[in-house]
Amino acid sequence: MKIICIGRNYREHARELGNPVPEDPIFFLKPDTAILRRNRPFLYPDFSSDIHYETEIVIKISKNGKHIEPAHAHTYYDEIGIGIDFTARDLQQKAREKGLPWALAKGFDHAAPISSFKAKTNLPDLERLHFHLDLNGKTVQHGFTGDMIFPVDTLISYLSRFITLRKGDLVFTGTPSGVGPVSKGDMLEAFIEDNKMLKCEVK
Ligand code: MG
């Protein structure tokens, strides 16, 4: 399986990092070794001193597809979760300055903690979902999927023109504003609506 992540899908987040609002979706990949499951702790890596959290709604692809029409995209996922797109902001900044890929800044081991998944039928409409992240008990990010620049079905349709989607693939749908650094000892807790879905201690 693969992990496809969307960059700059919320205007306020694009602004906070000084990026223009994109005309087409921006995406990048993380390897499957980035996944961190079952609320396991995240070990702060020695190659960065500026790891940031980015909280994102995650879609699990339920069947293989290519050239998916936007109107059919919703039939390609049944389950929704939440994840953290951990980013080594210092490595990313260096890569950006040189016009180099973000692979190391985004794809390192355990850079993708994910929750368990819920059937979409048990959640409010995907285009009207609220989610948030608490850092040490204080809410630091709040997202509303209705604010996405490119809604999920548009993303799936666009992506599938280039990359075949397979059952089990994960799509991180972009982070709202409020990203920031983590330190050893921090506790991150991610919620969809009022359901605590994911807990991740930084060690
Ligand atoms: Mg992200």
py3Dmol code that shows the C-alpha trace and the ligand (Angstrom):
import py3Dmol

protein = """\
ATOM      1  CA  MET A   1       0.000   0.000   0.000  1.00  0.00           C
ATOM      2  CA  LYS A   2       0.978   3.609  -0.362  1.00  0.00           C
ATOM      3  CA  ILE A   3       0.283   6.827   1.506  1.00  0.00           C
ATOM      4  CA  ILE A   4      -0.628   9.818  -0.615  1.00  0.00           C
ATOM      5  CA  CYS A   5      -0.630  13.198   1.089  1.00  0.00           C
ATOM      6  CA  ILE A   6      -2.116  16.470  -0.091  1.00  0.00           C
ATOM      7  CA  GLY A   7      -0.237  19.707   0.519  1.00  0.00           C
ATOM      8  CA  ARG A   8      -1.760  23.179   0.979  1.00  0.00           C
ATOM      9  CA  ASN A   9      -5.409  22.140   0.892  1.00  0.00           C
ATOM     10  CA  TYR A  10      -6.562  24.817   3.375  1.00  0.00           C
ATOM     11  CA  ARG A  11      -6.067  28.508   2.574  1.00  0.00           C
ATOM     12  CA  GLU A  12      -5.140  29.567   6.108  1.00  0.00           C
ATOM     13  CA  HIS A  13      -2.413  26.900   6.291  1.00  0.00           C
ATOM     14  CA  ALA A  14      -0.956  27.855   2.898  1.00  0.00           C
ATOM     15  CA  ARG A  15      -0.824  31.434   4.203  1.00  0.00           C
ATOM     16  CA  GLU A  16       0.814  30.575   7.541  1.00  0.00           C
ATOM     17  CA  LEU A  17       3.734  28.932   5.702  1.00  0.00           C
ATOM     18  CA  GLY A  18       3.952  31.764   3.173  1.00  0.00           C
ATOM     19  CA  ASN A  19       2.805  29.631   0.224  1.00  0.00           C
ATOM     20  CA  PRO A  20       0.456  30.602  -2.597  1.00  0.00           C
ATOM     21  CA  VAL A  21      -2.953  28.901  -2.803  1.00  0.00           C
ATOM     22  CA  PRO A  22      -2.473  26.134  -5.416  1.00  0.00           C
ATOM     23  CA  GLU A  23      -4.373  25.944  -8.727  1.00  0.00           C
ATOM     24  CA  ASP A  24      -4.237  22.136  -8.777  1.00  0.00           C
ATOM     25  CA  PRO A  25      -3.854  19.731  -5.842  1.00  0.00           C
ATOM     26  CA  ILE A  26      -0.266  19.262  -4.660  1.00  0.00           C
ATOM     27  CA  PHE A  27       0.588  15.778  -3.532  1.00  0.00           C
ATOM     28  CA  PHE A  28       3.517  13.743  -2.279  1.00  0.00           C
ATOM     29  CA  LEU A  29       4.059  10.205  -0.994  1.00  0.00           C
ATOM     30  CA  LYS A  30       5.163   8.616   2.236  1.00  0.00           C
ATOM     31  CA  PRO A  31       6.373   4.992   2.290  1.00  0.00           C
ATOM     32  CA  ASP A  32       4.375   2.395   4.243  1.00  0.00           C
ATOM     33  CA  THR A  33       7.186   2.328   6.831  1.00  0.00           C
ATOM     34  CA  ALA A  34       6.009   5.803   7.912  1.00  0.00           C
ATOM     35  CA  ILE A  35       2.850   4.360   9.476  1.00  0.00           C
ATOM     36  CA  LEU A  36       2.567   4.355  13.261  1.00  0.00           C
ATOM     37  CA  ARG A  37      -0.479   2.496  14.552  1.00  0.00           C
ATOM     38  CA  ARG A  38      -2.277   1.675  17.790  1.00  0.00           C
ATOM     39  CA  ASN A  39      -1.373   4.903  19.622  1.00  0.00           C
ATOM     40  CA  ARG A  40       2.277   3.927  19.831  1.00  0.00           C
ATOM     41  CA  PRO A  41       4.664   6.694  20.908  1.00  0.00           C
ATOM     42  CA  PHE A  42       6.632   8.697  18.355  1.00  0.00           C
ATOM     43  CA  LEU A  43      10.364   8.724  18.985  1.00  0.00           C
ATOM     44  CA  TYR A  44      11.860  12.133  18.182  1.00  0.00           C
ATOM     45  CA  PRO A  45      14.447  11.460  15.449  1.00  0.00           C
ATOM     46  CA  ASP A  46      18.068  12.595  15.750  1.00  0.00           C
ATOM     47  CA  PHE A  47      18.238  14.147  12.251  1.00  0.00           C
ATOM     48  CA  SER A  48      15.846  17.014  12.948  1.00  0.00           C
ATOM     49  CA  SER A  49      15.354  19.638  15.616  1.00  0.00           C
ATOM     50  CA  ASP A  50      12.067  21.002  14.247  1.00  0.00           C
ATOM     51  CA  ILE A  51       9.443  18.262  13.923  1.00  0.00           C
ATOM     52  CA  HIS A  52       5.958  19.723  13.341  1.00  0.00           C
ATOM     53  CA  TYR A  53       2.520  18.138  13.709  1.00  0.00           C
ATOM     54  CA  GLU A  54      -0.031  18.511  10.885  1.00  0.00           C
ATOM     55  CA  THR A  55      -3.421  16.972  11.692  1.00  0.00           C
ATOM     56  CA  GLU A  56      -5.325  15.598   8.726  1.00  0.00           C
ATOM     57  CA  ILE A  57      -8.447  13.637   7.851  1.00  0.00           C
ATOM     58  CA  VAL A  58      -7.350  10.331   6.278  1.00  0.00           C
ATOM     59  CA  ILE A  59      -9.348   8.393   3.689  1.00  0.00           C
ATOM     60  CA  LYS A  60      -8.873   4.641   3.255  1.00  0.00           C
ATOM     61  CA  ILE A  61      -9.306   3.515  -0.350  1.00  0.00           C
ATOM     62  CA  SER A  62     -11.663   0.523  -0.556  1.00  0.00           C
ATOM     63  CA  LYS A  63     -11.168  -0.702  -4.139  1.00  0.00           C
ATOM     64  CA  ASN A  64      -8.758  -0.343  -7.021  1.00  0.00           C
ATOM     65  CA  GLY A  65      -9.355   2.532  -9.419  1.00  0.00           C
ATOM     66  CA  LYS A  66      -7.900   4.638 -12.203  1.00  0.00           C
ATOM     67  CA  HIS A  67      -9.422   7.614 -14.051  1.00  0.00           C
ATOM     68  CA  ILE A  68     -12.167   7.871 -11.441  1.00  0.00           C
ATOM     69  CA  GLU A  69     -14.910  10.384 -12.240  1.00  0.00           C
ATOM     70  CA  PRO A  70     -15.577  12.885  -9.428  1.00  0.00           C
ATOM     71  CA  ALA A  71     -19.207  11.717  -9.251  1.00  0.00           C
ATOM     72  CA  HIS A  72     -18.061   8.127  -8.594  1.00  0.00           C
ATOM     73  CA  ALA A  73     -15.189   8.929  -6.230  1.00  0.00           C
ATOM     74  CA  HIS A  74     -17.305   8.376  -3.115  1.00  0.00           C
ATOM     75  CA  THR A  75     -17.687   4.693  -4.049  1.00  0.00           C
ATOM     76  CA  TYR A  76     -13.910   4.235  -3.641  1.00  0.00           C
ATOM     77  CA  TYR A  77     -13.832   4.767   0.128  1.00  0.00           C
ATOM     78  CA  ASP A  78     -15.927   3.511   3.021  1.00  0.00           C
ATOM     79  CA  GLU A  79     -13.810   4.434   6.024  1.00  0.00           C
ATOM     80  CA  ILE A  80     -12.396   7.614   7.475  1.00  0.00           C
ATOM     81  CA  GLY A  81      -9.748   8.221  10.114  1.00  0.00           C
ATOM     82  CA  ILE A  82      -7.391  10.893  11.312  1.00  0.00           C
ATOM     83  CA  GLY A  83      -3.622  11.062  11.177  1.00  0.00           C
ATOM     84  CA  ILE A  84      -0.639  13.259  11.787  1.00  0.00           C
ATOM     85  CA  ASP A  85       1.594  14.219   8.887  1.00  0.00           C
ATOM     86  CA  PHE A  86       4.782  14.676  10.928  1.00  0.00           C
ATOM     87  CA  THR A  87       7.137  16.965   9.057  1.00  0.00           C
ATOM     88  CA  ALA A  88      10.810  17.719   9.677  1.00  0.00           C
ATOM     89  CA  ARG A  89      10.306  21.414   8.959  1.00  0.00           C
ATOM     90  CA  ASP A  90      14.059  22.138   9.028  1.00  0.00           C
ATOM     91  CA  LEU A  91      14.770  19.491   6.377  1.00  0.00           C
ATOM     92  CA  GLN A  92      11.761  20.619   4.352  1.00  0.00           C
ATOM     93  CA  GLN A  93      12.921  24.241   4.440  1.00  0.00           C
ATOM     94  CA  LYS A  94      16.400  23.253   3.200  1.00  0.00           C
ATOM     95  CA  ALA A  95      14.840  21.148   0.428  1.00  0.00           C
ATOM     96  CA  ARG A  96      12.510  23.994  -0.591  1.00  0.00           C
ATOM     97  CA  GLU A  97      15.397  26.465  -0.795  1.00  0.00           C
ATOM     98  CA  LYS A  98      17.227  24.136  -3.172  1.00  0.00           C
ATOM     99  CA  GLY A  99      14.119  23.050  -5.092  1.00  0.00           C
ATOM    100  CA  LEU A 100      14.668  19.461  -3.931  1.00  0.00           C
ATOM    101  CA  PRO A 101      12.024  16.809  -3.090  1.00  0.00           C
ATOM    102  CA  TRP A 102      10.455  16.574   0.374  1.00  0.00           C
ATOM    103  CA  ALA A 103      10.867  12.806   0.688  1.00  0.00           C
ATOM    104  CA  LEU A 104      13.142  12.846   3.742  1.00  0.00           C
ATOM    105  CA  ALA A 105      11.277  15.710   5.446  1.00  0.00           C
ATOM    106  CA  LYS A 106       7.945  13.860   5.171  1.00  0.00           C
ATOM    107  CA  GLY A 107       8.689  10.182   4.658  1.00  0.00           C
ATOM    108  CA  PHE A 108      10.882   9.170   7.556  1.00  0.00           C
ATOM    109  CA  ASP A 109       9.972   6.226   9.809  1.00  0.00           C
ATOM    110  CA  HIS A 110       6.804   6.797  11.855  1.00  0.00           C
ATOM    111  CA  ALA A 111       6.056  10.153  10.214  1.00  0.00           C
ATOM    112  CA  ALA A 112       2.434   9.041   9.742  1.00  0.00           C
ATOM    113  CA  PRO A 113       0.610   8.097  12.971  1.00  0.00           C
ATOM    114  CA  ILE A 114      -2.924   7.010  12.051  1.00  0.00           C
ATOM    115  CA  SER A 115      -6.039   6.272  14.054  1.00  0.00           C
ATOM    116  CA  SER A 116      -8.309   3.292  13.589  1.00  0.00           C
ATOM    117  CA  PHE A 117     -10.933   3.916  10.908  1.00  0.00           C
ATOM    118  CA  LYS A 118     -14.672   4.511  11.234  1.00  0.00           C
ATOM    119  CA  ALA A 119     -17.318   3.663   8.657  1.00  0.00           C
ATOM    120  CA  LYS A 120     -18.263   6.889   6.882  1.00  0.00           C
ATOM    121  CA  THR A 121     -21.899   5.992   7.440  1.00  0.00           C
ATOM    122  CA  ASN A 122     -21.275   6.481  11.181  1.00  0.00           C
ATOM    123  CA  LEU A 123     -19.942  10.015  10.723  1.00  0.00           C
ATOM    124  CA  PRO A 124     -21.434  13.300   9.542  1.00  0.00           C
ATOM    125  CA  ASP A 125     -21.113  14.102   5.851  1.00  0.00           C
ATOM    126  CA  LEU A 126     -17.443  14.078   4.801  1.00  0.00           C
ATOM    127  CA  GLU A 127     -17.725  17.624   3.484  1.00  0.00           C
ATOM    128  CA  ARG A 128     -18.946  18.880   6.867  1.00  0.00           C
ATOM    129  CA  LEU A 129     -16.627  17.189   9.374  1.00  0.00           C
ATOM    130  CA  HIS A 130     -15.005  19.031  12.240  1.00  0.00           C
ATOM    131  CA  PHE A 131     -11.726  17.764  13.621  1.00  0.00           C
ATOM    132  CA  HIS A 132      -9.130  19.050  16.042  1.00  0.00           C
ATOM    133  CA  LEU A 133      -5.810  18.367  17.690  1.00  0.00           C
ATOM    134  CA  ASP A 134      -5.004  18.861  21.353  1.00  0.00           C
ATOM    135  CA  LEU A 135      -1.386  19.360  22.395  1.00  0.00           C
ATOM    136  CA  ASN A 136      -0.962  18.638  26.109  1.00  0.00           C
ATOM    137  CA  GLY A 137      -4.692  19.144  26.612  1.00  0.00           C
ATOM    138  CA  LYS A 138      -4.967  22.455  24.732  1.00  0.00           C
ATOM    139  CA  THR A 139      -6.558  22.646  21.277  1.00  0.00           C
ATOM    140  CA  VAL A 140      -3.967  23.866  18.769  1.00  0.00           C
ATOM    141  CA  GLN A 141      -5.581  22.970  15.441  1.00  0.00           C
ATOM    142  CA  HIS A 142      -9.189  23.005  14.432  1.00  0.00           C
ATOM    143  CA  GLY A 143     -10.276  21.932  10.970  1.00  0.00           C
ATOM    144  CA  PHE A 144     -13.522  21.833   9.037  1.00  0.00           C
ATOM    145  CA  THR A 145     -13.529  19.746   5.860  1.00  0.00           C
ATOM    146  CA  GLY A 146     -15.864  22.258   4.207  1.00  0.00           C
ATOM    147  CA  ASP A 147     -12.853  24.608   4.118  1.00  0.00           C
ATOM    148  CA  MET A 148     -10.796  22.297   1.879  1.00  0.00           C
ATOM    149  CA  ILE A 149      -9.679  23.995  -1.330  1.00  0.00           C
ATOM    150  CA  PHE A 150     -10.110  20.652  -3.144  1.00  0.00           C
ATOM    151  CA  PRO A 151     -12.807  18.378  -1.656  1.00  0.00           C
ATOM    152  CA  VAL A 152     -12.057  14.683  -1.185  1.00  0.00           C
ATOM    153  CA  ASP A 153     -13.880  13.498  -4.307  1.00  0.00           C
ATOM    154  CA  THR A 154     -12.001  16.042  -6.430  1.00  0.00           C
ATOM    155  CA  LEU A 155      -8.700  14.860  -4.915  1.00  0.00           C
ATOM    156  CA  ILE A 156      -9.450  11.201  -5.610  1.00  0.00           C
ATOM    157  CA  SER A 157     -10.472  11.919  -9.185  1.00  0.00           C
ATOM    158  CA  TYR A 158      -7.400  14.088  -9.822  1.00  0.00           C
ATOM    159  CA  LEU A 159      -4.939  11.651  -8.226  1.00  0.00           C
ATOM    160  CA  SER A 160      -6.320   8.668 -10.106  1.00  0.00           C
ATOM    161  CA  ARG A 161      -5.472  10.291 -13.451  1.00  0.00           C
ATOM    162  CA  PHE A 162      -1.796   9.841 -12.542  1.00  0.00           C
ATOM    163  CA  ILE A 163      -1.567   7.059  -9.969  1.00  0.00           C
ATOM    164  CA  THR A 164      -3.675   3.911  -9.765  1.00  0.00           C
ATOM    165  CA  LEU A 165      -5.366   3.760  -6.398  1.00  0.00           C
ATOM    166  CA  ARG A 166      -5.418   0.375  -4.719  1.00  0.00           C
ATOM    167  CA  LYS A 167      -7.509  -1.044  -1.936  1.00  0.00           C
ATOM    168  CA  GLY A 168      -5.864  -0.142   1.383  1.00  0.00           C
ATOM    169  CA  ASP A 169      -4.083   2.993   0.144  1.00  0.00           C
ATOM    170  CA  LEU A 170      -4.373   5.980   2.471  1.00  0.00           C
ATOM    171  CA  VAL A 171      -4.969   9.579   1.450  1.00  0.00           C
ATOM    172  CA  PHE A 172      -3.991  12.334   3.901  1.00  0.00           C
ATOM    173  CA  THR A 173      -6.179  15.248   2.858  1.00  0.00           C
ATOM    174  CA  GLY A 174      -4.165  18.245   4.073  1.00  0.00           C
ATOM    175  CA  THR A 175      -3.834  20.169   7.299  1.00  0.00           C
ATOM    176  CA  PRO A 176      -5.671  23.242   8.534  1.00  0.00           C
ATOM    177  CA  SER A 177      -3.740  26.148  10.063  1.00  0.00           C
ATOM    178  CA  GLY A 178      -2.147  25.974  13.494  1.00  0.00           C
ATOM    179  CA  VAL A 179       0.743  23.626  12.740  1.00  0.00           C
ATOM    180  CA  GLY A 180       3.628  23.813  15.170  1.00  0.00           C
ATOM    181  CA  PRO A 181       6.601  22.045  16.715  1.00  0.00           C
ATOM    182  CA  VAL A 182       6.559  19.122  19.132  1.00  0.00           C
ATOM    183  CA  SER A 183       8.995  18.372  21.939  1.00  0.00           C
ATOM    184  CA  LYS A 184       9.858  15.217  23.822  1.00  0.00           C
ATOM    185  CA  GLY A 185       7.200  14.637  26.492  1.00  0.00           C
ATOM    186  CA  ASP A 186       4.352  16.163  24.476  1.00  0.00           C
ATOM    187  CA  MET A 187       1.003  14.368  24.197  1.00  0.00           C
ATOM    188  CA  LEU A 188      -0.957  14.765  20.971  1.00  0.00           C
ATOM    189  CA  GLU A 189      -4.643  13.785  20.828  1.00  0.00           C
ATOM    190  CA  ALA A 190      -6.669  13.978  17.614  1.00  0.00           C
ATOM    191  CA  PHE A 191     -10.466  14.096  17.432  1.00  0.00           C
ATOM    192  CA  ILE A 192     -13.092  13.777  14.718  1.00  0.00           C
ATOM    193  CA  GLU A 193     -16.107  15.709  15.969  1.00  0.00           C
ATOM    194  CA  ASP A 194     -15.963  14.865  19.698  1.00  0.00           C
ATOM    195  CA  ASN A 195     -14.535  11.355  19.293  1.00  0.00           C
ATOM    196  CA  LYS A 196     -10.968  10.939  20.441  1.00  0.00           C
ATOM    197  CA  MET A 197      -9.501   8.838  17.640  1.00  0.00           C
ATOM    198  CA  LEU A 198      -5.722   9.042  18.078  1.00  0.00           C
ATOM    199  CA  LYS A 199      -3.231   9.560  20.872  1.00  0.00           C
ATOM    200  CA  CYS A 200       0.498   9.937  20.293  1.00  0.00           C
ATOM    201  CA  GLU A 201       3.133  10.662  22.904  1.00  0.00           C
ATOM    202  CA  VAL A 202       6.413  12.170  21.717  1.00  0.00           C
ATOM    203  CA  LYS A 203       9.370  10.462  23.387  1.00  0.00           C
TER     204      LYS A 203
END
"""
ligand_1 = """\
1
MG
Mg 0.372 17.799 5.539
"""
view = py3Dmol.view(width=600, height=400)
view.addModel(protein, "pdb")
view.setStyle({"model": 0}, {"cartoon": {"style": "trace"}})
view.addModel(ligand_1, "xyz")
view.setStyle({"model": 1}, {"stick": {}})
view.zoomTo()
view.show()
